[in-house]
């Protein structure tokens, strides 16, 4: 019977072990790996060759201890059922990679950021956090401020003190109202959300205020709960109304609800845009599919994320900077759902 060979764990290659193999001081290895010009080309190439041979990778924890920065950023997302947050995650991940930093998803879904979530930001020593959906409680905000963890709200304005980068929701709401009025729509419904977020409230308020300029009021307000299913139920409610009483235009404050409305109309035989025009907001890629052909306001998501990282990196160096709230103009995309 063959004897089993005991496998001993391989020790991780460190700066110290590389220095021993190269016969130089650990500080020389560190400088060589950073490309320091004080290290000769011959020595640097020898150290880099050893690093490749023995699979050396930098220790992120040690780097955090020495520099005070982890290169790690928290990300708070909304529910995965809304494709907007999936798009945001993909964009943030791509930009983080280009910047040479990493993302840590701290919280995903509905509900406020509680004290426990804020403490997780501290435990992982993040350099900052992008918050795209949740509400920040006052206690959580205080914890982050006291520990100098900069925050940026994306796609909403903070109720507590924090920087924010948003689409100009009011301008987009006005543009959509003006578009529907220009198409001769006069009985207009809104599929809104009971959420307290600034995003949906600003879109609804600006849309209604623009209609009021022509002495028009919203014919119907329905809660779509910020979901496809909620939009679908709102569409079913409208489709069930007598044709003479139905609205002739619908504004859903998010594309995901607008797509639910459109599917409900199609199943009920309501013609879009002949019977009812439909518009949304967000500019989701799926809104361009022929089955929806949805008129929408496209949020400048890549620019919003880029500005967010710039703010976080700047504030991590100087916490005394004034808080910033940036509002970026969206792009109106007119498609078939609003009529020619």
N, C-alpha and C positions, 0 to 999 in steps of 0.2 A: 504494500500500500504506500502510495506516494505521500510524502509529508507536505502538508499545506504550508505555503509560504506566507508568513504574516506580512501584510502590507502596512508599512508605516506611513502616517500622514505626511505629505510633502509640505514643507514649511513655505509659507508665502514669502516671495522675494520682496525685500524692502530696500530703502535707501541705504541702510546699514550693510545689508548683505551684498548689495551691488558695490559699495565702497570697498568691502573686504576683497571681493573678487578682482576689482580693478586696482587695488593697492593704493587708493587715494582716500582723502577725508570725505565724510558724508556731505559736507558743505560743497565740495567740488562736484560730487554727483548731482546735487540739487541744481547747482548753477549750470552744469552741462545739459541737464534735461530741459532747463528753461531757455537754452540757447544763448547763455551769457557769453558775450564776446571776450571776457577775460580768460575764458578757458580755451586752450589751444585746439585747433581743428582736429589734430591727431587724438588728443585725449577725449574730446567730445564724441568723436566717431567710435572710439573704443567703448566708451560708456553706453552709447546708444545701441551698439551691437550687443553688448551684454544684456541690456534691458530687453531687447527683442528676443535674445536666446533664452532667457529665463522667465519670459512672460511677465515682466514687471508692469504693474498698473499703479497709478497714484492712489494713495489712501485718502479718500474724501474726508474722513473724520480728522486725520492729521492736518490736512490742508485747511479745514475749518478752524482748528485750534490755532494754527499759525497765522492765518490771515484774518480771522474773524468773520469770514464769509463762506457760506456753504455751496453757493452756486445752485441752490435749490429754491424753487418758487412754488408756493401753494396755489392750487386752483380749485375754486368752488364752482360747481356746475349745477344747472337745473336738471329736471327729470330727463332721462334718456328717451322718453317717448316723444319729446319735441326735437325734431331734427336740427333745429337751430343750435342747440347745445352740442350736438355731435359735430356740426360744422365748426363751432367755436373751438372745440377740443382739438380737431385736426389742425386748425390754423395756429393755435397756441403752441401745439407740439412742434410743428414745422419751424415756427419762429424761434422757439426755445433752442432747438437743435442748431439753428444757424448762429445763435448767440453763444453757443457752447455752455448752456445751462440746462437744468433738468426740471421737470414738473412733478409735483406730488399732488394727487387728487385727495383733498382733505375732506370734502363733503360733496355729496351729489343728491339732488332731489329737492323736494319742497321743504318748507319750514325754515325757521331762523337758525342762525349760527349761534350756538349756545356757548357757555363758558368752557365746556369740555373740548369743543372743536377749536376754540381759540388757544387753549393750552397745548393742543396737538401741534399748532404752528410753532410754538416755542420749543417743544420737545424735539422736533425735527430740525430746529434751528434754520428755518427758511429765511431767505433774504427779503421776502415780501410775499404778497398774496393777491391774486386776481380773483375777484368775486363777481360772478355773472348772474346769480339768481337769488340767493338767499337774503334774508333780512338780517342785519347785524344788530344784535341786542346791545344795549348800552354797556353791560358788564363785559361782554366780549370785546367791544370796541376799546374799553378802558384797559383791558389786559394787553391788547396789541400795542396801544399807544405807550403804556408804561414800559414795555419791553422793546420799544423802537422797532416794531415790525410794521413797515409801511403797507398800506392797503390801497387798492384801486378797484372801484366798482366799474364793471363794464356792462353796458346796455341798461343801466339804471343809475339814478342819483341817490346817494346815501342819505338816510334819515339821520344817522349819526355822522360825526365828523370823519370824512375820508375823501380822497380824490376820486374823480369819476371821469370816464370817457364814454360818451353815448352818441347814438345817432340823434339828429335833430328831429325828435318825434313830433313836435308841434308843427314844424314846417311840412313834414310828410303828411300829417293828418289834414292840414289845409290843402295841400296839393290834391289829395284824393277826393276831398269834398268838392273842390273846384272842377275836377275832372268829371265827376258824376253829374254835377249841375250842368256842365257844358254838353253832356249827353242827353239833357232833357229829363233827368230823373228828379222827381219831386217828393216821392214817398219813400224815404230812405230809412232802413233799419241798421242797427249796429249790433254786432255780436262781440260783446265785451267780456271782461273778466272781473270777478269780484275781488281779485287780488289788490292789495294796497300798493303794488309796485308803481314807481313813478312812470315807467315805460308805458303801460297800458293807459294810465290815467291821462297822461299828456296827449297821447294819440286821440283818445276819445274827446277830451275837452277842446282841442284845437279843431277837430272835425266838426263838432257841434257848433262851435263859435263861428266857423266859416259858413255853415248852412244858415245861421241866424242872420247873416248879412243880407240874405235874400228872403228874410222873413220865413224861413223854413225851420221846422223843428223835427227832431227824430221821431219817426212814426212808430218805432218799436225798439226796445232795448232787451236783448236776451243775453244770458250769461253762458258763455261757452267754456268756462273753467280752464281756459288756456290749453285745451286738449283737442285732438282730432274728434274724439267721441262727443265732446261737448259741442263742437261745431256741427257735427252730424245731427245731433238732437235739435239744435237750433234751426238747422235747415229743414228738418222734418216738421217742426212747428210752423214755420213759414209756409211750407208746401201744403200743409193741411188747411190753411186759411182759404176762404172763398177768393177766387181770382180777383174780384173787384176790390177786395180788402187787403190783398197782399201788397207789400212794399214793392217798388220797381227798382230798388237798388239796395245792396247790402255791403256794409263795410265791416269786415272781420279784422280785429286789431292785431291779429297774427296770421301768418300764412297757414299754419297747421290747422287753425280753426276754419279758415276760408276753404281749405281743401275738403274738410268735413262737410261744410255747407254745400259745396259743389257736388259732392257724391250723393248727398241726400236729394238735391234737386234733380240730378240725373235719374235716380231710381224712381222718383215721383213723377217724372215726365215734365218737369218745369224746364223751360228752354232758357239757356243762358247764352247770350245776353238778351235775347228777344223779349222774354217775359221779365227777367230780373237780371240786372248787371251786378257783378260781384267783384270786389277789390279786397286785397289783403295788405300785409305789411311784414317785411323781413327780407324778402328776396331769396328764399330758399331755392336751391337748384331744382328741387322737385316741382316747384311751382311752374317751371317752364315746360313740363311734360305736356304733350298735346292733349291728354285727357283733362288737364286743368287749364292750361293756357291762361294763367292767372295774372291779371294786372296787379302790380305790387310796388312798394317802395323797397329798394334793395339797400340794406345797411352796409356801410363801408367797413366790413368786418376786418379785413387784413390791416387797414390803417388804424382801426380802433385797438387791435391787439398790439400793434407796433408802438403806438403812443403809450399804451399801458406799461409795457416793458420799459420804455424810456423813463417814464415817471418813477417806476419802482427803483430802477438803477440809480437815478438821480437822488431820490429821497433816502436810499440806503446809505448814501454818502453824507447827506445833510438833512437831518430830520426837521430842521428849523425852517425849511422852505415853506412858503404859503401853500395851502391846499389848492389844487387845480380842478376845475370842472370844464372839460372840453366837450363841445357839441359839434359833431361833424355832419354835414349835409348828406342825406341819402339820395339815391337816384330813382326817379320815377320810370318804371318800365311798363309801357302800355301794351297789353295783349288783348286777346279776343274776349276775355270774360267781361270786359267793360263796354264792349261794342266798338264798332269802327267809327 
